[in-house]
Amino acid sequence: MTLAIPLAFCALLGILAVFQVLLIIGLPLGRFAWGGKDEVLPARLRVGSAVSILIYAAFAAVALDRSGLVTVLPAPADVVAMWVIAAYLLLSVLPNLASKSRDERRLMVPASLVLAGLAFATALGW
């Protein structure tokens, strides 16, 4: 497996985590996330952004495990987990497509598709 794909996957997750941090601290970027209804996220959505960061970290750990850089899960659980993550990320494109926010659709649909593609490539061991 080339390390470029799982590292690109982790890099994109890192960029998304930084974006979530910016939402948590109150920057007016809400039009790009969570349905785009609130420019500055209310407390409940800030909590959702914090949870998203934890999920991104778990996804990155599994991808790094699948690539052989770290050991988080026993084999073959790392492979199964990466396939589950890939499927989840592919499904995550749907809510982004359905968003009423044009800005969210323009930013997050391509980001989710790229993330899902990298997850599938990592699951396949490319």
N, C-alpha and C positions, 0 to 999 in steps of 0.2 A: 504494500500500500504506500502510495506517495503521501507524504505528510502535508502537502500543499492544500489538499481538500479539507481535511479536518481542521487545519489551522485557519483556513479561510472561513470555515463554519464558525469557529470560536471567535475570530475577529469580528464577524458580522454580529454575533451575539454580544460581543463587547460593545460595539457601537450602539446596539439597541439598548443595552444596559445603561450606557451613558445618557441616552435619550430619556430613559425612564427616570434616571436621577434628576435630570433637568425638569421633568414633569413634577417630581416629588417636591423639589425646592420651590416650585411655583412659577416657573417661567411660562409665559403665555403661548404654549405649544400644543394645547389640548385639541386643536383642530386636526392634528395629525394622529390622534389616538383615542381609544375608548369611545368611538362613535362620533367624535368631533363636536359634540354638543357644547362642551365647556372649554373656553379658551384657557382658563386657569382651572386645574382640576380641583374638585372638592375633596375633602378628607378621605372619603370611602374609595375614590378612584386612586388617590395617592397610595393608599394601602395596597390596592390592586397592582400598582406599578412596583411597589416594593416586593410583592410576591412574585411578580414577573421576573425581577432580577434574580431571585432565588431559583426560579425555574430555569432561567438561562444558565446559571452556574451549574445546575445539575446536568443540563443538556451538554454543556461544554465538557464536564467531567466524563460523561459517558463517551463522547466523541474522542476525547484524548485517550480513554481506556481502549476503545475500539481500534485506535491507531497504534496502540502499543506504547504510548509515551508514559502512561501512568497505569496503575492497577487500582480500580475502584470496585469492580464487580468480578466474580469468578466467571471463567469461560464456561459455557457459551452465553451467559446472561448478558454480557456486554453487547453481543451481536443482536440478541432479541430486543434489548432495551433500545438500541439504535434504530431498529426497524419500527418500534413503537413510536419513538420520537419523530422519525421521518413521516410516518402516517399522520401523527398529530399535527405536525407542521404543515403538511399538505392540506389537511382539513381547516387549518387556521386561515387559509387563504379565503375561505367562504365568507366569514364575518367581515373581513376587510373589503371584499367585493360588494357586500351588502350595505356597507356604511353609507350613511346619508352625507357624510363629509367628502367632498370631492378631493380635498387635500389629503385626507387619510387614504382614499383609494389610490391616488397618484403615487404616494410614497410607500405605503405599506403593502399593497398588492405585489409590486415587483420585489420588495424586500422579502416578503413571505415566500414568494415563488423561488427566489434564489436560495433562501435558507432551506426550504424543503428539498430543493435539488441537491444542495451540498450534503444534507442529511442522508438522502438516499444514496448518494455516491459514497459517503462514509460507511453506511450500512453495508453496501456491496463490497467494501474493501478496496475501492479504487485508489 
